[in-house]
Amino acid sequence: MNEETSDITLIELSLAGNKSALESLIKKHQDWIFNVALTFVGDRNEAADLTQEVLIKIVTKLDTFNQKSSFKTWVYRIVKNHFLNMKRGKYETSTTSFDQFGQGLDQLPNESLSDYSYEVEDKLLVKEAKISCMKGMLLCLDREQRLIYIIGELFEFTDTVGSDVMEISKENFRVKLHRAKKQLYNFMDHKCGLLNKKNPCRCARKTAGFIKMGFVDPVNLYFQKDIIANINKVIDKKIESFSTDILSNYQQLFQEHPFLESPDKLASIKSLLSSKNIKDTFNLEKN
């Protein structure tokens, strides 16, 4: 099987018991699901667990796919339903707001990394802090807004596809996306030095504080290993465009985040396909 084999062909072969086709289908979508999960929860290990949970649902429900929408849309409906109804994540609380997040940043002392000794280059630590902080900003959005922002702004699903995934009207999708963008933009415009140079908050000044609080691990840079590309290099650019306003100015900052390979991909796929439930469901061939 190669990357060009269509989803429909892989599905048909999988349902006929072809293990290689089912493995290829999972590989084709696993990294995308993982990166959406990582942005949604802000924690690499939790995102890996969520990816596996979603893949199990996709595989066990594969025979219900009726081709009324694209397979990608069908997959992301499963992602949506799972993510919106899962238990709260490691960094997710019911009370996190942009005001509280901003106060937390203000309370972090401004320190120089040169006062500390880490084996990793300072510029990599600062980059890790920047990505961690920006993913933390997204946690200030409620779950529905967060997912709409991720698929509509970061991964640039059209309003047609986005509304289909979220099972709302195109107009409602656009309104909710605009609202999420505006909240993020207003916060960054008043707080973040990346967007507005007049703001005092700088990633380099806060990195030591992020390390002390455990948001940045100077030994394991979770957002900078197994990089495939940046998000803006792997997305399919929109055919439709419904946003040309100033709120898009910071979009590039988020789309510059790394697009990562799902951890332990091959081992996790083989483990998934070797489970009795999956073998019985698909009557998978042994080779």
N, C-alpha and C positions, 0 to 999 in steps of 0.2 A: 504494500500500500504506500502511496506517496501523498504529499500535501495537497495535490491537485484533485485527488479522489473526492467526489462530492459527498456531502453529508448523507444525502438520500441513498446513494450507493452503499455507503458504509453501514447505514441503518439496516438496509435490506439484507446485506451479508451477515450483519451481527445477529439479526433475528432468525437467520437461517443456521446459526450456530458457528459462525466463523470467528474464532477468538482473535485472530490478527486484525480483523476489521473492527471489532469492538475496542481493542486496544488502541488502534489508530484514531477512532472517533473520540475516545477519552483524551488522548494526547493533544488532539487538535484544539480542544476547548479548555483544557485544564489550566494552562497559564493565564488565560483571560479571566477565568473564574477566580483564580488565586489572587490576581492583581486587583480585581474589584473587591474581593474580601479583605485584602490587606489595607486598602484605602478606607473601607467601611469600618473596620475595627481598630486599625492602627497598630496591630501586634502580629508579628510574623508567624509565631507558633499557633496562635488562635486562627489566623487566616488559613493555615495549612489544614487544621482540623475542619474548619468550615468547608473548605474545598472538597475534602473527602466525603463529608456528609452530603453535600450537594451532588457529587458525582454518583454516589450510591443511589440517590433519588432519581437522577437522570437515567441511570442504567436500568433500574428496576421498573421504571415507568416508560421505557423506550417503546414498548409495544402500543402505548396509548397515543403516540405522536401521529396525528392525522393529516399532516401536511397542509392544514388550513392557513398556517403562517410559516415563516422560515424556521428552520431548526434552531437557529441562533436566538430568535425571538422566544421560541418555546423554552429553550434552556434558561434564558434570563427571567422568564416568568417563574420558573422553579427557584432560581436564585432569589428573586424578589420575595416570594412567599416564605422561603426559608429564613432569609435575613431579617425580614420584618417581624417574624414571630419567634425568633430564637431568644434564649435567655441573655441577659445583659453581659457584655463583654468586660474584659479586664479593665479597660480605661473608660468604660461607658457608664454614666450615671444618669438618673432621671432628672437631676437638677443642674447639670452642667450648662452654663450659658456663656455667651461671649463676654459679658461683664465679669463673670467669675474667672474665666480664662485669662482675660486681660489683667485682672488684679493679681493672678498668680504670676504672670510674667513680670509685672511691676515689682513684685516682692522678691523676685530672684535677684540677688546682687550682681552687679556688673563686675566681672572678674576677667583677668587676662589668663589665657591658657599657658602663657610662658611661666606662670607661677607654679605650674604643676608639671609632672613628668609622666608622659604617656608614650607607649611604644608606637602608637599610630600617629601619622602626620596630623598637625593641627587642622589643615584645610579639610581633611577627611572627617575629622570630628565635628567641625563647624557645619559641613554639608549634612552630616547625619542629624545634627541638632535642628537644622533648617527643615529637613524633611519631616522629622518627628514633630516639630512645632506646627507645621502646616497640616499634617494629618490630624493633630490635636484640634486644630481649628474646626475641621469638618465634624468632629464629635459634638460640637456645639449645636449643630443642626439636628432636628429630630430625624428619626430613622427614614421616614419617607422622603423628606427633603434631601437628606444625605445621599440616598440611593439615586434619586432623580438628578442631583448634581453630578454624581460620579458618571452615570451613563450618558447624561445629556451634555455636560460641559467637558469633563475629562476625556471620555471616550467618544464623544461627539455622535451619539446615536441621533438620528433625525427625530423630529417631533412625531412623525408617523410611527416609527419603530418604538420610540420611547413611550408613547401613549399606549401602544399595544402591549408592551412589557408591563407597564404599571396598571394597565386595564382602566385607564381614565381617558377622557377626551383629549384631543390634540391641544385644544385651547387651555384646558386645565393643566396639562403637562407644561405648556409654555409659561403659564402664570406661576406655577409652583417652582419651575426652574429659575425664572426671573427673581422670585422672592428669595430663593436660596443664594443666588449670585449676589443680590443686593446686600443681604446680611453679611456675607463674607467680605465683599468689597468694602462696606462701611467699616467693618472691624479693622481690616488691613490698612485702609486709608487713614484711620485715626491712631493705629497702634504700631503697624509693622514697617520697619525701615526698608524692607525689600520693595514695597510698593511706593511708599512716600518717604523720600530721603529726609524730610523734616522730622520724622518720628525718631525718638531716641532708642527704640528697641532694635538691637542689632544681634544677629545670630552669634557672632564671635564673642560678644560680651556675655551671653547667656549660656554658652555651651558648658562651661564648668559647672554651672548650677544644674543643668539638665543631667550631667553625669552624676552629680551627687544625689539627685532625686531618682536616679535609675531609669530615666527616659532615654539616655544614651549609654550604651555599653562600649567602653573604649577598647574592649577585647574583641567583641563581635559586633560589627557594623551591619545590623540586620537589613538596612535599606540599601546596602551597597555591595552585596554579594550575589552571585548568580544573575548578573545583569544581562538581559538579552538586548535591550535598547532603551531609549527613553520613550515614554508614552506617546509623545508627538511623532515618533518615527514608525509606530506600529498601527496607529488608528487609521481607519478609512475616513478621509475627509468628507464632511457633509456635502451631499448634493443640494439639499435644501439649506437655506440660511435664514434664521429668524432673529438673529441678534447681531447688531452692528454697533451697539451703544458702548459707552465708556466702561461699562461693567466687565467687558471682555479684556480689558487691559491687563488684568492679573492672571488670565487664563494660562498664559505661557508659563508662569511660575509653577503652576500645578502640573502642567503637561511636560515639564522638564524632569519630573520625578522619574526614577528608573522603572522600567518594566521588567519584572523579575521572573526567573524561571521558578516554577513551583518546586518546593523542596522535595528531594528524594523521589523524583517523578516516576522513574521506571519501577522502583521497588514498590511504591504505593499502588501503582496500576496492577502489577502482578499479584500483589496481595489482594486487591479488590476482586480481580478476576478469578482468583483461586478459591474464593469463598463458596461454600456449598450452595447458598441461596442464589448467587449469580450463575453458577454452573447449571443448577436445576432450571432456572428461569430460561436460559438460552440454549440448553443442551449443547454446551460448548464442546468443540472438538478438542482432543487432547494435545495435538501438536500446535 
